[in-house]
Amino acid sequence: MKDELNILNRENRPTVVEMEDELLDILLKYFAVIEEEYISLIIEQLKEFAGVIPTTKRRIEILVKMGANINYIKRRIKSALNLTNKQLERILEAVAEDTLEEMRPPPRDHFKRVEGSGDGKEIDGIYPSTTLKKLNKLARLLAKQSNERMFNFSNTTAVNADYRRYIDMAIIALSSGLTDINKEIEKIIETAGKNGLRATYESGHTRRLDSAVRMNLSDTINQMSILAELEAAEDLGYKYIELSAHPYCALDHEEIQGRVFSIEEFKKMQDGEPFKNYNNKSYAAIKRPIGQWNCRHTVRAFEPGVSVRRYPDEKLQQWKKKNHEGVEINGKHYTIYEVTQLMRQYETEMRRLEEKGIAFEKAGDLEGRKRVQRKLDDLEKSYLAIARTANLKPKLDRTTVPGYNPVRF
């Protein structure tokens, strides 16, 4: 990363949001293909060894083939994560550039040299020369931390144990004579398709690998945006920030979004301590920090008495009222935020079903393929009906995976 602003590059490159959305879209499709390959390899190996008497020699052959397939999937995962890491570094650089290009000193004052800013040289007469260096150092640190988490994901994804379990259970079942190869393949497709490749966190909690990587990327980018804004704001003498706001907010952040806080109080908020806003209103500690765990709120430097709030109280109250009025779906009341989360669940389930459909097709199971298509048709109808009820835009591009071709009856 260079300690200089590349303004020409900034003018010709996509926005940070566009870069993030593009990366996440590529990510979903990439991992969908890996999931399909994973299930297909299990099925191919099961077919190869089905009905064969498990002699010692044959068991060794099974283990060798199993090891080769597992290593292939692990290489594919690492390749995807390495690609993701490189793209993430570009996005973090863009966040640093945008922060310095868009922020200006408080209107009340001209830039004053910040104590401890080094040689006192300024960028465009605005920032100490150390500001961009600090932001690029921050970007490198966050990229490194993200890379470490990605590395842990690749090492803790339960490829070995799950792959072996699926094969072992199927061979044992087939040896009993109480089932046949097609039934066992169907079981594998249903179970592996539902569970997917799963990453394990230090807490022991597991999450689908694609979801874990996606959340890590979004949280890292949001964290960079917030910390870069705070760093630059303090270098310019700002002491307050304004939280961003949006309609249909999650309840834990609804009361604080769009409000103004001192930087000191905001740091308390992020550390899970009670805090106050600019008007001295007190808030209990929040469990989910701003910009983390799927929160996409950001902050903006703010100068009380000069800066104009982007989100007046009246607007925030209108959004809150509409959110809580919500809608009724299948006899149950949902806030609009809850509807957006319900739609994300439908999108995920439709992608999982398409992965199953591809697996059934590769296995030559036409009936299984038709069952998947019927479920998909029903889910899509429900999904579109929910979107219409809540007056939300459906995101059908999030419901598909590469290689899936609908079956028409």
N, C-alpha and C positions, 0 to 999 in steps of 0.2 A: 504494500500500500504506500502510495506517495503522499508526502506531507505538503500537498498543494491542491488547490481546487481545479478540477478539470471542467470548467464551465461549458466548453464546447461539447464535451461528451454528455454533460447533463442535459443540454438542450436537445440532443438528438437521441437520447436513450429513452426507453419507456419509464413511466413513473414507478416508484417503489411498489405501490399496490399492484400495478400491472405485472411487474417482475415476480412478485410473490405469488399472485394468482396463476401465472404461467407455470412457475416451478411446482406449485401444488397440484396443478392439473397433470403435468408430466409425471409427477410422483405417483398419483393415484393409478394412472395407466400402467406405469412401469411395474408397480407391485402387483397389480391385477394379473399381468402376464406371468410374473414369478409364481404367484399362487396357482395359476393354471398349470404351469410346468411341474410344480411340486406335486399336485394331485395326480397328474398324468403319469409321472415317473413311478409313483406308488402303485397305480393301477397296472402299468406295463410290467412291473416286476412281479406283482401278484399273479398276473396272467401267465407269466413265464414259468413260475414255479408251482402253479396250482396243479394238484393231482399227482405231483412227483413225490415219491417216498423220500422223506427227509433223512437220507443217510448222512454220515459225517462229512463226506466229500461235498454233498449237495448243500449242506448247511454252510460250509465254508464259501461255496460259490454265492450263496444268498447274501452272506455277510460282506463279501468283496463287492458285489454289485450294489448292495445297499450303501456301503461306504462311499463308493464312487458317486452315486446319485446325491447323497447328502452333501458331499464336498462341492458338487456342481451347484446345488442350490445356495450353499453358503457363499460361493464365489459370486453368484448372481446378486445376492443381497449386498455384499460388500461393494460390488461395482456400482450398484444403485446408490448406496450411501456415499461413496466417494464422489460421484457426480453431484449429488445433493450438496455436499460440503463445499465444492468449488463454486457452485451457483450461489450459495448462501454468502460466501465472502464478498462476491460482487454486490449483492443486495445491501450488505452492511456498509460497504464503502459508499453506496449511493445514499444511504440514510445520513451518513456523516456529511456528505456534500450538500444534501438538501437542507440539513439543519443550519449550516453556516451560511448558505446562500439566502435562506428565507428569513432568518432572524436579524433584527436590527436593534441598536441600543434603545433603552427606554426613551420615549419622546421627550421626557422632562430634562434630559441631560445629554451631553456629548460623551463619547467614550472616554473613560479615565483609566489610566494605567492601573492594572490590578497588581497589588503587592505580591511579589513572588512570581511574577510572570516571565522571569528570565531577562532577556536582553531588551525587552520593551518594544521590539519590532512588532508592527501590526500588519494584519492582512486586510488590504483595502482600507486602511485607516480605521478599522472597526475592532478586530480581535487581536489579542496578544498572539504572537507567533506560536505559542505553546498550545493554543486551543485546538487547532486541527491535529497537532501531534497527539494530544490527549485523546481526541475522538478516534483517531486511527489506532491508537494503542488499545482503547476500549473495544473497538471492532475486532481487533486481533484476539483479544482476550475472550470475547463472547464467542467468536468463531471457534477458538480452541476448545472452550467448554462444550460447545455444541458437538464438535467432532468427537470429543471424549464420550459424550452420551450416545452418539451414533455408533461408536466402536463398541460400547457396552451392549447396545441393542443387537449388533451383529453377533456378539459372543453369547448373549443370553437368550436369543431366539431359539425356542425349543424344537429345532429341526431334527436333531438326533433322536431324542426320546420319543417324540410324536411319530416320526417316520417308522421307527422300529416297532412301536406299539401297534400301529395300524397293520403292518405286515405280519407281526407275530400273532395278533388276535385273529386275523383272517386265516392264516395257515392252520392254526389250532382248530378253528371252527370247521374248516374244510376237511381236516383230518378226522373229525368226529362223524362225518357222513350225514350230518343233520342239516346241512345247508349246501348251496351251490355257489359257483364263482360269481354269477350275476348278482345274487343277493349280497354277497360280501363287497363287491364293487360299489353297489348302491349305498351300503352302510358307510363305506369310506368317503364317498362323494358327499353324502349328507353331513357326516361328522367333521371331516376336514374342511369342507366348504363353509360350515358354520363357524368353526373355531378359528380357521386360518392360521397363518404363521403368527406366533405371539411373542412379544418382547416382555421380559421380566424386569421390573424396577427393583431398586434396593430394598424397598418395603416388602417385596414378595408379590405385590400386585402385578397382574398381567394385563396387557392390552394388545389388540391386534397391531402387528408391526406397522402397517401403513398409517394407522391412526396415531401411534406413538411418534413416528417420524414427523407426521404432519403437525402435531401439537408442538413438538420440539422446535420445528422451524418457525412456526407462527409466534411462539413465545419468545424465541431469541430475537426475531426482527422487532417485535413490540418492545422488548426490553432495551434493545439498542436505541430505538426511537425515543423512549422516555429518558434514558440515562444521558444520551447525547444532548437532548433539549435542556436537561438540568445542568449539565456541565457548561454548555455555552451560555445559558441564562445567568449562571453565577459569575462567569467571567465578565459578563456585560453589566453586572451589578443588579440584576433582577433578584427580588426576594420572594416573589409569588408565582404561582402557576394556576392555569385554569384547566380543569379536566374536560376532555371532549365529551360529547353526548350524542345519543342516537335514539330513534324510536325503538320500542320493544326491547328494553334493557332487561337483563337478568335482575332479579329482585335484590340480590346482595349488593349491587352497585347502583341501584335506581335512585336512591336518596342522595348520593354524593356526586353523580355525574353532572357535568356542566357547572359545578361550583368552583369557587376560587379558594385556594389554600396557600399558606406560606410554604416555602420549600421545606422548612423545618418540620411543619405539621404533616406534609405529604410523606416525608421520610418515616415519620411515626406510623402513618397509615400503612406504608409498605412493609414495615417491620412487625405488623400485627398488634400495634398498641392503640389505645383510644386516642382520638385526635379532634381538632377543631377546625372549622372553616374560617374564612376571612372575617365573617360577621360574628365570630366567637360562638357559633353553635357547636355543641359537643356531639360526637358520634362514638358509638361503641366500636371496638376493634373489629376489623373485617378479616375473614379467614383467607379469602382469595385476593392476592395482591393485584393491583392494577397492571394490566398488560401481561398477565400470566394465566395459565390454566384456561386457555381459550377466551380470555378477555382481550378485546381489541381496542379498548380505550387508550387514548394517548394524552399528552399534556402539552400546554403551550405557555411560554413565558408571558407574564401578566404584570402590568403596572397599575395598581389601584389609583383611581382618580383620573387616569389618562386612557388606559386600555378600555376597550368596549367589550363587554361579555358577548360571546357568540350565541349563548343560549340563555335568554331571559327566563326568569322564573315562570312567566306565563306559558312559554313554550314547553318547558320541562313538565309543568302540570298537565298540559294538554296531552303530551306523549304518555305520561303516567296513567291518566284517566283512560285513554284509548287502549293502552296495554291491558289494564285490569278489567275493562269491559269485556274484552276477549270475545270468544265464540263458544258455542256448544257443539261438540263432536261426539256422536254416538251416545248422547245423553250425559256427557261429562263436560264441565266448564274448563276451558283452557285460557290462560292469558295468551296474548299474541306471541310473547317470547316463548312460551311453552309449545305453541304451534310450530314455531321455527325449529325447535329442537325435535319435535315429532317428525317434521318433514326431513330433517337430517337422518333420522333413524330409518325412514322409508327409503331414502336414497341409498344408504348403506346396505340395507337388506336387498334392494333391487340389484345392486352390484354383485352381492354375494350370490344371488340366484343366477345371474348371468354366468358367473364363474362355474357354478354347478352345471348349468346348461351346456357349457363348452366341454366340461369333463364327461358328461353323459354322452355327448356327441362323439367324442374321441373314443369312448368305450363301446360305441356302437349300440347304446341303449336308447332306442327311439322312444319307447314309452316313458322313460325317465325324462327325456328331453321334452316331451309333450307336457308332462306334469309341471315341469319348471315353467314352461311358457304360459300355462294356465294361471299359475300363481303370479307370474309377472304381470299378466294382463289385469288380474284382479287388483294387485298392488298399485299399478299405475292409475287405474280408475279411482281408487281411494285417495291416492296422493294428489291427483288433480282436483278431486272434489274438496279435499282439505284446503288446498291452495285457494280455490274459489271462495270457500266459506270465509276464510280469513283475509281475503283480498291481498294475497301474497303472490309474488311471481314464482312459478315453479322453475326449478333448475334441473331440467331433464338431462343436461350434459353431465350431471353428477350421478346419474343413475345407470350409466352404461360402462362397459369395459371393452377393450379392443378384441376383435375376433368373434364377437357374438352376433349371430344372424337370427332374427326372430323367425319362429315357425308359424306359418299360417295354416289353419285347419280348414 
